[in-house]
């Protein structure tokens, strides 16, 4: 019978549909274990790319404080956790250097003076501007090496993200599920819904969609000849603010450096626990952001996590192989 000591890979999500995207990437799901005193988390256990993994979600509250609490409890309950991954969505930072599109994925890696994640809202307001404080450590060297190997392989062959997402969508609803519930919400939205506007063109807050936005203010971009997610590697900015302004987004980037996306939880983990952060791009951190790409971006991030784990030897985690309850 499996015990808490059999699990050595932790996956953390901030939102329920992010957790579900990872859950339905599992190769097999294991029975739940008894809760431990003092731990309010509820876990999904299973096997992913040969690893015994434990999956947890924040309890309806986002931000680095909630993330830190979840991971701390997780580490006490599962004492043999060795590798940690934060998986979910984020706001992308498209630029002339980085052709980031909705549905792409960003994987945290060291960039300049930063270890892969920078907490952009921690520091001092001084007369000459905002001075950052603190430093978040780089991911473990084995995980960085795994990322670099995956990155190298993708120069010669496509990532497996599209394959994994397609397999997930084909599973459909399980026995007893209501008609129409299924996983179709994780399908890729039409490409023409991926629209990037000029940074100085704000969305009209009285309009719920961008149907009436000025199309002359759309940033022209070359059409891609593929629909699968492209994976980008570099710096992720983390803070407790939801960025919904392209002007403020670009101002932060000018100060921080070559940032690829913004999110809200990574700094809470990486203060005490090193990890790899994987973010599917659901919006551009501007006033035009909406929910249309959220589920697909979550699925793309989950698929990337699954592929990355194929580059990590399960034997180096040292966990046993508990019997499963069968794949989902």
C-alpha positions as CSV (number, residue, x, y, z in Angstrom):
1,X,0.0,0.0,0.0
2,X,1.3,3.5,-0.9
3,X,2.4,5.9,1.8
4,X,3.2,9.6,1.9
5,X,6.9,8.6,1.6
6,X,6.3,7.2,-1.9
7,X,5.9,10.6,-3.5
8,X,8.8,12.8,-4.6
9,X,7.5,15.2,-7.2
10,X,5.1,18.1,-6.2
11,X,2.9,20.0,-8.6
12,X,1.2,23.2,-7.4
13,X,-1.6,25.1,-9.1
14,X,-3.3,28.3,-8.1
15,X,-6.7,27.8,-9.7
16,X,-9.0,24.8,-10.0
17,X,-9.0,24.6,-13.8
18,X,-5.2,24.6,-13.7
19,X,-5.2,21.7,-11.3
20,X,-7.7,19.8,-13.5
21,X,-5.5,20.3,-16.5
22,X,-2.6,18.6,-14.7
23,X,-4.9,16.0,-13.3
24,X,-6.1,14.8,-16.7
25,X,-2.5,14.7,-17.9
26,X,-1.8,12.0,-15.3
27,X,-0.9,8.6,-16.7
28,X,-2.6,7.0,-13.7
29,X,-4.4,8.3,-10.6
30,X,-3.7,6.8,-7.2
31,X,-6.1,6.4,-4.2
32,X,-6.0,9.3,-1.8
33,X,-4.2,8.9,1.5
34,X,-5.4,9.9,4.9
35,X,-4.9,13.6,5.8
36,X,-2.3,14.5,8.3
37,X,-3.0,16.8,11.3
38,X,-2.4,20.5,10.6
39,X,-2.5,20.1,6.8
40,X,-5.6,21.7,5.2
41,X,-4.6,20.7,1.7
42,X,-6.4,18.1,-0.3
43,X,-4.2,16.2,-2.7
44,X,-4.5,14.4,-6.0
45,X,-2.0,11.6,-6.3
46,X,-0.8,9.8,-9.4
47,X,1.9,8.9,-11.8
48,X,3.2,11.3,-14.5
49,X,5.9,10.4,-16.9
50,X,7.2,7.6,-14.6
51,X,7.1,9.8,-11.4
52,X,4.9,9.5,-8.4
53,X,3.4,12.9,-8.1
54,X,1.3,14.8,-5.6
55,X,-0.8,17.7,-6.9
56,X,-2.3,20.5,-4.8
57,X,-4.3,23.6,-5.5
58,X,-4.5,26.9,-3.6
59,X,-7.7,27.2,-1.5
60,X,-9.5,29.8,-3.6
61,X,-7.1,32.6,-2.8
62,X,-4.2,33.6,-5.2
63,X,-0.9,35.2,-4.4
64,X,2.5,34.3,-3.0
65,X,1.3,34.1,0.7
66,X,-1.3,31.4,-0.1
67,X,1.2,29.5,-2.3
68,X,3.8,29.5,0.5
69,X,1.3,28.0,2.9
70,X,0.3,25.2,0.5
71,X,3.9,24.2,-0.3
72,X,5.0,24.3,3.3
73,X,2.1,22.0,4.3
74,X,2.9,19.8,1.3
75,X,6.5,19.4,2.3
76,X,5.5,18.3,5.8
77,X,3.0,15.8,4.6
78,X,5.2,14.4,1.9
79,X,8.7,14.3,3.4
80,X,10.5,12.9,0.4
81,X,9.5,15.6,-2.1
82,X,12.5,16.4,-4.1
83,X,11.3,18.3,-7.2
84,X,8.7,21.0,-7.2
85,X,6.8,22.6,-10.2
86,X,4.4,25.5,-10.2
87,X,2.1,25.0,-13.2
88,X,-0.6,27.3,-14.5
89,X,-1.3,30.5,-16.5
90,X,0.4,33.9,-16.7
91,X,0.4,37.1,-18.6
92,X,2.8,37.2,-21.5
93,X,5.2,40.0,-22.6
94,X,5.5,40.0,-26.4
95,X,8.4,41.9,-27.8
96,X,10.6,42.2,-30.9
97,X,12.9,39.7,-29.3
98,X,10.3,37.2,-28.1
99,X,7.3,36.3,-30.3
100,X,5.0,35.3,-27.5
101,X,1.5,34.3,-28.5
102,X,-1.5,33.2,-26.5
103,X,-1.3,29.5,-25.7
104,X,2.5,29.5,-25.7
105,X,4.4,28.4,-22.6
106,X,7.1,30.1,-20.5
107,X,9.5,28.0,-18.4
108,X,11.5,29.8,-15.7
109,X,15.3,29.8,-16.2
110,X,18.1,32.1,-14.9
111,X,18.4,35.4,-16.8
112,X,21.0,38.1,-15.9
113,X,21.2,38.5,-12.2
114,X,18.0,36.6,-11.5
115,X,17.6,32.9,-10.8
116,X,14.5,32.5,-13.1
117,X,11.9,34.4,-11.0
118,X,12.1,37.9,-9.8
119,X,9.7,39.4,-7.2
120,X,9.0,42.7,-8.8
121,X,7.0,44.3,-6.0
122,X,9.5,43.8,-3.2
123,X,11.8,46.7,-2.5
124,X,12.2,50.4,-1.6
125,X,10.6,53.5,-3.1
126,X,13.4,56.0,-3.4
127,X,13.8,59.4,-4.9
128,X,15.5,58.0,-7.9
129,X,12.9,55.2,-8.4
130,X,12.0,51.7,-7.1
131,X,14.9,49.6,-5.8
132,X,14.3,45.8,-5.8
133,X,15.3,43.8,-2.7
134,X,15.8,40.1,-2.1
135,X,16.9,37.3,-4.3
136,X,15.1,34.1,-5.3
137,X,17.3,31.1,-5.9
138,X,17.7,29.3,-9.2
139,X,16.0,25.9,-9.7
140,X,18.0,22.8,-8.8
141,X,20.8,22.0,-11.3
142,X,19.2,18.7,-12.3
143,X,16.0,20.4,-13.3
144,X,17.9,23.2,-15.1
145,X,19.8,20.5,-17.0
146,X,16.5,18.8,-17.9
147,X,15.1,22.0,-19.2
148,X,18.2,22.6,-21.3
149,X,18.0,19.1,-22.8
150,X,14.3,19.6,-23.7
151,X,15.1,23.0,-25.2
152,X,17.9,21.4,-27.3
153,X,15.6,18.6,-28.5
154,X,13.0,21.1,-29.6
155,X,15.4,22.6,-32.1
156,X,15.2,19.3,-33.9
157,X,11.7,18.1,-33.2
158,X,8.4,19.5,-32.1
159,X,7.4,19.5,-28.4
160,X,4.9,16.9,-27.3
161,X,2.5,19.5,-26.0
162,X,0.0,19.2,-28.8
163,X,0.1,15.4,-28.6
164,X,-0.5,15.4,-24.9
165,X,-3.4,18.0,-25.1
166,X,-5.0,16.0,-27.9
167,X,-4.8,12.8,-25.9
168,X,-6.3,14.6,-22.9
169,X,-9.2,16.0,-24.9
170,X,-10.0,12.5,-26.3
171,X,-10.6,11.1,-22.8
172,X,-13.8,13.0,-22.5
173,X,-16.1,12.7,-19.5
174,X,-16.0,9.7,-17.3
175,X,-19.0,7.4,-16.4
176,X,-21.7,9.3,-14.6
177,X,-20.6,12.8,-15.7
178,X,-23.3,15.1,-16.9
179,X,-23.7,15.5,-20.6
180,X,-21.6,18.4,-21.9
181,X,-19.3,18.6,-18.9
182,X,-16.2,16.8,-20.5
183,X,-12.9,18.5,-21.3
184,X,-13.8,20.4,-24.4
185,X,-13.3,23.7,-22.6
186,X,-9.5,23.0,-22.8
187,X,-9.5,23.0,-26.6
188,X,-7.5,25.6,-28.4
189,X,-9.6,28.8,-29.2
190,X,-9.6,30.1,-32.8
191,X,-6.3,31.7,-33.8
192,X,-8.1,34.9,-34.8
193,X,-9.0,35.5,-31.2
194,X,-5.3,36.1,-30.3
195,X,-5.1,39.8,-30.9
196,X,-2.3,42.1,-29.6
197,X,-3.1,45.8,-29.4
198,X,-0.7,48.7,-29.2
199,X,0.5,49.2,-25.6
200,X,-0.9,52.8,-25.5
201,X,-4.3,51.7,-26.7
202,X,-6.5,50.9,-23.6
203,X,-9.6,48.8,-23.7
204,X,-12.9,50.5,-23.2
205,X,-14.0,49.3,-19.7
206,X,-17.7,49.6,-20.7
207,X,-17.2,46.8,-23.3
208,X,-17.1,43.2,-22.2
209,X,-15.3,42.1,-25.4
210,X,-12.8,43.5,-27.9
211,X,-15.3,43.3,-30.8
212,X,-15.6,47.1,-30.9
213,X,-11.9,47.8,-30.3
214,X,-10.1,49.8,-33.1
215,X,-8.5,47.2,-35.4
216,X,-6.1,49.9,-36.7
217,X,-4.4,49.7,-33.3
218,X,-3.7,45.9,-33.7
219,X,0.0,45.1,-33.7
220,X,0.8,43.4,-37.0
221,X,2.4,39.9,-36.5
222,X,3.5,37.3,-39.0
223,X,1.0,34.4,-39.1
224,X,2.5,31.2,-37.7
225,X,2.5,28.0,-39.8
226,X,1.7,25.9,-36.7
227,X,-0.9,26.0,-33.9
228,X,1.0,24.0,-31.3
229,X,2.4,25.9,-28.3
230,X,5.9,27.4,-28.6
231,X,7.9,27.1,-25.4
232,X,10.0,30.1,-24.3
233,X,12.7,30.0,-21.6
234,X,13.7,32.8,-19.3
235,X,12.7,35.2,-16.6
236,X,9.3,35.3,-14.9
237,X,8.2,38.2,-12.8
238,X,6.1,37.5,-9.7
239,X,4.1,39.7,-7.5
240,X,0.7,40.1,-5.7
241,X,-0.7,42.5,-8.3
242,X,-2.8,41.5,-11.3
243,X,-1.3,43.4,-14.2
244,X,-3.9,44.7,-16.6
245,X,-2.1,47.6,-18.2
246,X,0.3,47.3,-21.1
247,X,1.9,50.6,-20.2
248,X,2.6,49.4,-16.6
249,X,3.7,46.0,-17.9
250,X,6.3,47.6,-20.2
251,X,7.5,50.0,-17.5
252,X,8.2,47.0,-15.2
253,X,10.0,45.2,-18.0
254,X,12.2,48.3,-18.5
255,X,13.3,48.1,-14.9
256,X,13.6,44.3,-14.5
257,X,15.1,43.3,-17.9
258,X,14.2,40.5,-20.2
259,X,10.9,39.4,-18.6
260,X,8.7,36.9,-20.5
261,X,5.7,36.8,-18.3
262,X,4.0,38.0,-15.1
263,X,2.3,35.9,-12.5
264,X,1.3,35.9,-8.8
265,X,2.5,32.8,-6.9
266,X,6.1,31.9,-7.7
267,X,7.8,34.3,-5.3
268,X,5.9,32.6,-2.4
269,X,7.3,29.2,-3.3
270,X,10.9,30.2,-4.2
271,X,11.6,32.2,-1.0
272,X,12.0,28.8,0.8
273,X,11.7,26.1,-1.9
274,X,13.4,26.1,-5.3
275,X,11.3,25.0,-8.2
276,X,10.6,25.3,-11.9
277,X,7.7,27.6,-12.9
278,X,5.7,26.7,-16.0
279,X,3.2,29.3,-17.2
280,X,0.8,29.0,-20.2
281,X,0.2,32.4,-21.7
282,X,-3.5,33.3,-21.3
283,X,-3.3,37.0,-22.0
284,X,-0.9,39.9,-22.5
285,X,-1.2,41.5,-19.1
286,X,-3.0,44.4,-20.7
287,X,-6.5,45.9,-20.4
288,X,-7.8,43.7,-23.3
289,X,-7.2,40.5,-21.3
290,X,-10.2,38.1,-21.0
291,X,-10.8,34.5,-20.0
292,X,-11.1,33.0,-23.5
293,X,-7.6,31.4,-23.5
294,X,-7.4,30.5,-19.8
295,X,-8.2,26.8,-20.1
296,X,-6.1,26.1,-23.1
297,X,-3.1,27.9,-21.6
298,X,-3.5,25.8,-18.5
299,X,-3.5,22.7,-20.6
300,X,-0.4,23.8,-22.5
301,X,1.4,24.4,-19.2
302,X,0.4,21.0,-17.9
303,X,1.5,19.3,-21.1
304,X,4.9,21.0,-20.8
305,X,5.3,19.8,-17.2
306,X,4.5,16.3,-18.3
307,X,7.1,16.4,-21.1
308,X,9.7,18.0,-18.9
309,X,9.4,15.2,-16.4
310,X,10.3,12.7,-19.1
311,X,13.8,14.2,-18.9
312,X,14.1,13.6,-15.1
313,X,15.2,10.1,-14.1
314,X,12.6,8.7,-11.6
315,X,15.4,6.7,-10.0
316,X,17.0,10.0,-8.9
317,X,13.9,10.7,-6.9
318,X,14.1,7.5,-4.9
319,X,10.4,6.9,-4.6
320,X,8.6,3.5,-4.7
321,X,5.9,2.7,-7.2
322,X,2.6,2.4,-5.5
323,X,-0.2,0.5,-7.1
324,X,-2.6,2.7,-9.0
325,X,-6.4,2.8,-9.3
326,X,-6.0,3.0,-13.1
327,X,-5.7,5.8,-15.5
328,X,-8.5,8.4,-15.8
